[in-house]
Amino acid sequence: MRGEGTVSPHSHPIRSILALAAAAAALFACATPVPPESLVSAEQAYGAAAGDPLVSENAPVVLYEAKQDLDRAQATWSADRDDPRVDHYAYLAHKRVEIARELATTRVSDDEARELSHERDRTLIEARSRQVDIARVEAEQARKREEEARALAASETERAAALEKQLADLEAKKTDRGMVITLGDVLFDFNRAELRGGAQQSLYRLVTFLRENVDREVLVEGHTDSVGSETFNLDLSQRRAEAVRGFLVQNGIDSARTAVRGFGEARPVSTNATDAGRQQNRRVEVVILDPGKKAAQEIGR
Amino acid sequence: MNRTRFRGVPLVLLTPLAFACATVTPPTDTINAADRAIVEATQADAEPHARLEMHLAREHVEKARVAVKEERYAEARELAEKALVEAELAEAKANSVRAQRNVREIRDYIATLQREIERESGRSR
């Protein structure tokens, strides 16, 4: 109801204009022939391209050429409806619109490629720098490992040197049984098997050595000179050797790493005819076995 | 184009010639331009991207030459003009395809790099 009321006052002039236009169209319809399909199609193609900023901005020259062809087609058609050149110019216009579209696409793609190549470069730099970071971390790790290996090698060399020094300090002599330390009779009072107070000091070196070289086992062997009975001397040498072993055990050396034997006067290292010779014969020898050799097995030899 | 040749000629004589302008001289320049455009398109590797256009361009330009021989200059000109736009379109299509492929390739490369970065950042952590 309301709609009809609002439309009717305005519809009158519009209607009359439309009617007039229709009449005019009917009047001129015969005089104005419809443009050929080729021209209509070219006009539409041009109109669409010219209205597309992508084309009009990126391929203005070719688009202008297309327009000239189109103008020529229209002018030719206006002059002579039957001129075959209308189709020809329309054809050229159509092709140039297509060229303009391809050029525009190329231009836009080239711009995009330029933008992307910057992004690609940035990404490439990022990728490389990450690779560099990783390489740096890996190099650092390799360097640390190498340093540790070197430190280990150095400490081993150091240990070997220290061992040599310790053995030298113990005045150990190399024999085919191992390193032999000879502890003189100054460790004991005459005919007694208890260690003197001062003797303990020199045994500490041996204790230290054995603590630091846990793979070494020792034979403790007692010897006497020929003064006194053989039985007594055998017993005395055994007890003295035991006293030395006792000291080692008291100081934390596993007794399993030690073996003890008294030889009495059986293995003199010097003459028993002189005081000096007898003094050399009264001794306790500690044999430091080579690594891997067992004291319990070696003591019988 | 050829109007300079008629400079100084009385207007009365020129008027009928103006209409016949296209027909009286062989379209040598246009045929040459079409030939050049075909060469350029071929160099731009247009053949695989625009077979029809290349074929039409060659066909039109050959027909244009025949028409020139037979002194059908107006037809020759139209054929040469057609050949020219076909060749230009062929080259434009080839360039466009190439440019779009270039964009795709760069995109793919960036994507590859980004995957690499993600993988490596996972490795370094």
Interface residues (C-beta under 8 A of the other chain):
Chain A: R85 H88 Y91 L92 K95 R96 E98 I99 E102 L103 T105 T106 S109 D110 E112 A113 L116 S117 E119 R120 T123 L124 E126 A127 R130 Q131 D133 I134 V137
Chain B: E78 E81 K82 V85 E86 E88 L89 A92 K93 N95 S96 R98 A99 Q100 N102 V103 I106 R107 Y109 I110 L113 Q114 E116 I117 E120 S121 R123 S124
